[in-house]
């Protein structure tokens, strides 16, 4: 079983969440996560972000005026450098 360092966990966290790691890598990742509170916290943050993003409406679900106002606001903010 591979032993993971924190940098490797960060690099592979999305692959782990997609359940796309092979068995030895998955076990190594889980062992590291069980022992490293910081990486466990990062994993929880990734899961929270995925949950929030998954709850957002798709671009197609937005009414035309809402979509246009949002795009305009983003462009204005970008122009101001904020």
Secondary structure as UniProt FT lines:
FT   HELIX           6..17
FT   TURN            18..19
FT   HELIX           23..35
FT   HELIX           37..55
FT   HELIX           59..61
FT   HELIX           64..80
//
